[in-house]
Amino acid sequence: MQVEIIKEDKNQVELKIDDVTVAEVLRVYLNEQGIDFAAWKREHPSKPVTFVIKSEGKTVKKAISEAVEAIKKDLENIEKAVKKK
């Protein structure tokens, strides 16, 4: 997976991500955290996703970090549940 930072400000980040699944999962977790705006778009299926994140309350880097940690925690819980069965 490749991620490229296109634009970076304190309250806004624009990324290019080559995996639509990662972009969608990240979008869901960011929106659950109450981020002001998190969305992605793709011009064509053969092109990478453009992902835009905006936040007024906390820095975007912190919001992304928290979302990634929440994703990791949920994946660990799923892994434990699957191993029990």
MODELLER restraints for C-alpha pairs under 7 A, 6 or more apart:
rsr = mdl.restraints
at = mdl.atoms
rsr.add(forms.Gaussian(group=physical.xy_distance, feature=features.Distance(at['CA:1:A'], at['CA:18:A']), mean=6.18, stdev=0.5))
rsr.add(forms.Gaussian(group=physical.xy_distance, feature=features.Distance(at['CA:1:A'], at['CA:19:A']), mean=6.51, stdev=0.5))
rsr.add(forms.Gaussian(group=physical.xy_distance, feature=features.Distance(at['CA:2:A'], at['CA:17:A']), mean=5.96, stdev=0.5))
rsr.add(forms.Gaussian(group=physical.xy_distance, feature=features.Distance(at['CA:2:A'], at['CA:18:A']), mean=5.83, stdev=0.5))
rsr.add(forms.Gaussian(group=physical.xy_distance, feature=features.Distance(at['CA:3:A'], at['CA:15:A']), mean=6.64, stdev=0.5))
rsr.add(forms.Gaussian(group=physical.xy_distance, feature=features.Distance(at['CA:3:A'], at['CA:16:A']), mean=5.59, stdev=0.5))
rsr.add(forms.Gaussian(group=physical.xy_distance, feature=features.Distance(at['CA:3:A'], at['CA:17:A']), mean=4.72, stdev=0.5))
rsr.add(forms.Gaussian(group=physical.xy_distance, feature=features.Distance(at['CA:3:A'], at['CA:18:A']), mean=6.93, stdev=0.5))
rsr.add(forms.Gaussian(group=physical.xy_distance, feature=features.Distance(at['CA:4:A'], at['CA:15:A']), mean=5.53, stdev=0.5))
rsr.add(forms.Gaussian(group=physical.xy_distance, feature=features.Distance(at['CA:4:A'], at['CA:16:A']), mean=5.03, stdev=0.5))
rsr.add(forms.Gaussian(group=physical.xy_distance, feature=features.Distance(at['CA:4:A'], at['CA:17:A']), mean=6.69, stdev=0.5))
rsr.add(forms.Gaussian(group=physical.xy_distance, feature=features.Distance(at['CA:5:A'], at['CA:14:A']), mean=6.19, stdev=0.5))
rsr.add(forms.Gaussian(group=physical.xy_distance, feature=features.Distance(at['CA:5:A'], at['CA:15:A']), mean=4.57, stdev=0.5))
rsr.add(forms.Gaussian(group=physical.xy_distance, feature=features.Distance(at['CA:5:A'], at['CA:16:A']), mean=6.48, stdev=0.5))
rsr.add(forms.Gaussian(group=physical.xy_distance, feature=features.Distance(at['CA:6:A'], at['CA:14:A']), mean=5.41, stdev=0.5))
rsr.add(forms.Gaussian(group=physical.xy_distance, feature=features.Distance(at['CA:6:A'], at['CA:15:A']), mean=5.36, stdev=0.5))
rsr.add(forms.Gaussian(group=physical.xy_distance, feature=features.Distance(at['CA:6:A'], at['CA:16:A']), mean=6.87, stdev=0.5))
rsr.add(forms.Gaussian(group=physical.xy_distance, feature=features.Distance(at['CA:7:A'], at['CA:13:A']), mean=5.61, stdev=0.5))
rsr.add(forms.Gaussian(group=physical.xy_distance, feature=features.Distance(at['CA:7:A'], at['CA:14:A']), mean=4.96, stdev=0.5))
rsr.add(forms.Gaussian(group=physical.xy_distance, feature=features.Distance(at['CA:8:A'], at['CA:14:A']), mean=6.45, stdev=0.5))
rsr.add(forms.Gaussian(group=physical.xy_distance, feature=features.Distance(at['CA:10:A'], at['CA:59:A']), mean=5.98, stdev=0.5))
rsr.add(forms.Gaussian(group=physical.xy_distance, feature=features.Distance(at['CA:10:A'], at['CA:60:A']), mean=6.87, stdev=0.5))
rsr.add(forms.Gaussian(group=physical.xy_distance, feature=features.Distance(at['CA:11:A'], at['CA:54:A']), mean=5.58, stdev=0.5))
rsr.add(forms.Gaussian(group=physical.xy_distance, feature=features.Distance(at['CA:11:A'], at['CA:55:A']), mean=5.06, stdev=0.5))
rsr.add(forms.Gaussian(group=physical.xy_distance, feature=features.Distance(at['CA:11:A'], at['CA:56:A']), mean=5.85, stdev=0.5))
rsr.add(forms.Gaussian(group=physical.xy_distance, feature=features.Distance(at['CA:11:A'], at['CA:59:A']), mean=5.74, stdev=0.5))
rsr.add(forms.Gaussian(group=physical.xy_distance, feature=features.Distance(at['CA:11:A'], at['CA:60:A']), mean=5.86, stdev=0.5))
rsr.add(forms.Gaussian(group=physical.xy_distance, feature=features.Distance(at['CA:12:A'], at['CA:53:A']), mean=5.59, stdev=0.5))
rsr.add(forms.Gaussian(group=physical.xy_distance, feature=features.Distance(at['CA:12:A'], at['CA:54:A']), mean=4.39, stdev=0.5))
rsr.add(forms.Gaussian(group=physical.xy_distance, feature=features.Distance(at['CA:12:A'], at['CA:55:A']), mean=6.43, stdev=0.5))
rsr.add(forms.Gaussian(group=physical.xy_distance, feature=features.Distance(at['CA:12:A'], at['CA:60:A']), mean=6.34, stdev=0.5))
rsr.add(forms.Gaussian(group=physical.xy_distance, feature=features.Distance(at['CA:13:A'], at['CA:52:A']), mean=5.91, stdev=0.5))
rsr.add(forms.Gaussian(group=physical.xy_distance, feature=features.Distance(at['CA:13:A'], at['CA:53:A']), mean=5.35, stdev=0.5))
rsr.add(forms.Gaussian(group=physical.xy_distance, feature=features.Distance(at['CA:13:A'], at['CA:54:A']), mean=6.68, stdev=0.5))
rsr.add(forms.Gaussian(group=physical.xy_distance, feature=features.Distance(at['CA:13:A'], at['CA:60:A']), mean=6.79, stdev=0.5))
rsr.add(forms.Gaussian(group=physical.xy_distance, feature=features.Distance(at['CA:14:A'], at['CA:50:A']), mean=6.97, stdev=0.5))
rsr.add(forms.Gaussian(group=physical.xy_distance, feature=features.Distance(at['CA:14:A'], at['CA:51:A']), mean=5.61, stdev=0.5))
rsr.add(forms.Gaussian(group=physical.xy_distance, feature=features.Distance(at['CA:14:A'], at['CA:52:A']), mean=4.52, stdev=0.5))
rsr.add(forms.Gaussian(group=physical.xy_distance, feature=features.Distance(at['CA:14:A'], at['CA:53:A']), mean=6.46, stdev=0.5))
rsr.add(forms.Gaussian(group=physical.xy_distance, feature=features.Distance(at['CA:15:A'], at['CA:50:A']), mean=5.73, stdev=0.5))
rsr.add(forms.Gaussian(group=physical.xy_distance, feature=features.Distance(at['CA:15:A'], at['CA:51:A']), mean=5.03, stdev=0.5))
rsr.add(forms.Gaussian(group=physical.xy_distance, feature=features.Distance(at['CA:15:A'], at['CA:52:A']), mean=6.49, stdev=0.5))
rsr.add(forms.Gaussian(group=physical.xy_distance, feature=features.Distance(at['CA:16:A'], at['CA:48:A']), mean=6.09, stdev=0.5))
rsr.add(forms.Gaussian(group=physical.xy_distance, feature=features.Distance(at['CA:16:A'], at['CA:49:A']), mean=5.49, stdev=0.5))
rsr.add(forms.Gaussian(group=physical.xy_distance, feature=features.Distance(at['CA:16:A'], at['CA:50:A']), mean=4.68, stdev=0.5))
rsr.add(forms.Gaussian(group=physical.xy_distance, feature=features.Distance(at['CA:16:A'], at['CA:51:A']), mean=6.13, stdev=0.5))
rsr.add(forms.Gaussian(group=physical.xy_distance, feature=features.Distance(at['CA:17:A'], at['CA:23:A']), mean=6.87, stdev=0.5))
rsr.add(forms.Gaussian(group=physical.xy_distance, feature=features.Distance(at['CA:17:A'], at['CA:48:A']), mean=5.57, stdev=0.5))
rsr.add(forms.Gaussian(group=physical.xy_distance, feature=features.Distance(at['CA:17:A'], at['CA:49:A']), mean=5.11, stdev=0.5))
rsr.add(forms.Gaussian(group=physical.xy_distance, feature=features.Distance(at['CA:17:A'], at['CA:50:A']), mean=6.52, stdev=0.5))
rsr.add(forms.Gaussian(group=physical.xy_distance, feature=features.Distance(at['CA:18:A'], at['CA:48:A']), mean=4.37, stdev=0.5))
rsr.add(forms.Gaussian(group=physical.xy_distance, feature=features.Distance(at['CA:18:A'], at['CA:49:A']), mean=5.96, stdev=0.5))
rsr.add(forms.Gaussian(group=physical.xy_distance, feature=features.Distance(at['CA:20:A'], at['CA:49:A']), mean=6.32, stdev=0.5))
rsr.add(forms.Gaussian(group=physical.xy_distance, feature=features.Distance(at['CA:23:A'], at['CA:40:A']), mean=6.91, stdev=0.5))
rsr.add(forms.Gaussian(group=physical.xy_distance, feature=features.Distance(at['CA:26:A'], at['CA:67:A']), mean=6.79, stdev=0.5))
rsr.add(forms.Gaussian(group=physical.xy_distance, feature=features.Distance(at['CA:27:A'], at['CA:38:A']), mean=5.59, stdev=0.5))
rsr.add(forms.Gaussian(group=physical.xy_distance, feature=features.Distance(at['CA:27:A'], at['CA:39:A']), mean=6.09, stdev=0.5))
rsr.add(forms.Gaussian(group=physical.xy_distance, feature=features.Distance(at['CA:29:A'], at['CA:67:A']), mean=5.58, stdev=0.5))
rsr.add(forms.Gaussian(group=physical.xy_distance, feature=features.Distance(at['CA:30:A'], at['CA:38:A']), mean=6.60, stdev=0.5))
rsr.add(forms.Gaussian(group=physical.xy_distance, feature=features.Distance(at['CA:30:A'], at['CA:63:A']), mean=6.92, stdev=0.5))
rsr.add(forms.Gaussian(group=physical.xy_distance, feature=features.Distance(at['CA:30:A'], at['CA:67:A']), mean=5.87, stdev=0.5))
rsr.add(forms.Gaussian(group=physical.xy_distance, feature=features.Distance(at['CA:31:A'], at['CA:38:A']), mean=6.43, stdev=0.5))
rsr.add(forms.Gaussian(group=physical.xy_distance, feature=features.Distance(at['CA:35:A'], at['CA:55:A']), mean=5.56, stdev=0.5))
rsr.add(forms.Gaussian(group=physical.xy_distance, feature=features.Distance(at['CA:36:A'], at['CA:54:A']), mean=5.70, stdev=0.5))
rsr.add(forms.Gaussian(group=physical.xy_distance, feature=features.Distance(at['CA:36:A'], at['CA:55:A']), mean=4.91, stdev=0.5))
rsr.add(forms.Gaussian(group=physical.xy_distance, feature=features.Distance(at['CA:36:A'], at['CA:56:A']), mean=6.81, stdev=0.5))
rsr.add(forms.Gaussian(group=physical.xy_distance, feature=features.Distance(at['CA:37:A'], at['CA:53:A']), mean=5.55, stdev=0.5))
rsr.add(forms.Gaussian(group=physical.xy_distance, feature=features.Distance(at['CA:37:A'], at['CA:54:A']), mean=4.92, stdev=0.5))
rsr.add(forms.Gaussian(group=physical.xy_distance, feature=features.Distance(at['CA:37:A'], at['CA:55:A']), mean=6.61, stdev=0.5))
rsr.add(forms.Gaussian(group=physical.xy_distance, feature=features.Distance(at['CA:38:A'], at['CA:52:A']), mean=5.74, stdev=0.5))
rsr.add(forms.Gaussian(group=physical.xy_distance, feature=features.Distance(at['CA:38:A'], at['CA:53:A']), mean=4.42, stdev=0.5))
rsr.add(forms.Gaussian(group=physical.xy_distance, feature=features.Distance(at['CA:38:A'], at['CA:54:A']), mean=6.44, stdev=0.5))
rsr.add(forms.Gaussian(group=physical.xy_distance, feature=features.Distance(at['CA:39:A'], at['CA:51:A']), mean=5.84, stdev=0.5))
rsr.add(forms.Gaussian(group=physical.xy_distance, feature=features.Distance(at['CA:39:A'], at['CA:52:A']), mean=5.55, stdev=0.5))
rsr.add(forms.Gaussian(group=physical.xy_distance, feature=features.Distance(at['CA:39:A'], at['CA:53:A']), mean=6.71, stdev=0.5))
rsr.add(forms.Gaussian(group=physical.xy_distance, feature=features.Distance(at['CA:40:A'], at['CA:49:A']), mean=6.34, stdev=0.5))
rsr.add(forms.Gaussian(group=physical.xy_distance, feature=features.Distance(at['CA:40:A'], at['CA:50:A']), mean=5.44, stdev=0.5))
rsr.add(forms.Gaussian(group=physical.xy_distance, feature=features.Distance(at['CA:40:A'], at['CA:51:A']), mean=4.16, stdev=0.5))
rsr.add(forms.Gaussian(group=physical.xy_distance, feature=features.Distance(at['CA:40:A'], at['CA:52:A']), mean=6.12, stdev=0.5))
rsr.add(forms.Gaussian(group=physical.xy_distance, feature=features.Distance(at['CA:41:A'], at['CA:49:A']), mean=5.67, stdev=0.5))
rsr.add(forms.Gaussian(group=physical.xy_distance, feature=features.Distance(at['CA:41:A'], at['CA:50:A']), mean=5.37, stdev=0.5))
rsr.add(forms.Gaussian(group=physical.xy_distance, feature=features.Distance(at['CA:41:A'], at['CA:51:A']), mean=6.60, stdev=0.5))
rsr.add(forms.Gaussian(group=physical.xy_distance, feature=features.Distance(at['CA:42:A'], at['CA:48:A']), mean=6.52, stdev=0.5))
rsr.add(forms.Gaussian(group=physical.xy_distance, feature=features.Distance(at['CA:42:A'], at['CA:49:A']), mean=4.75, stdev=0.5))
rsr.add(forms.Gaussian(group=physical.xy_distance, feature=features.Distance(at['CA:42:A'], at['CA:50:A']), mean=6.18, stdev=0.5))
rsr.add(forms.Gaussian(group=physical.xy_distance, feature=features.Distance(at['CA:53:A'], at['CA:60:A']), mean=6.93, stdev=0.5))
rsr.add(forms.Gaussian(group=physical.xy_distance, feature=features.Distance(at['CA:54:A'], at['CA:60:A']), mean=6.75, stdev=0.5))
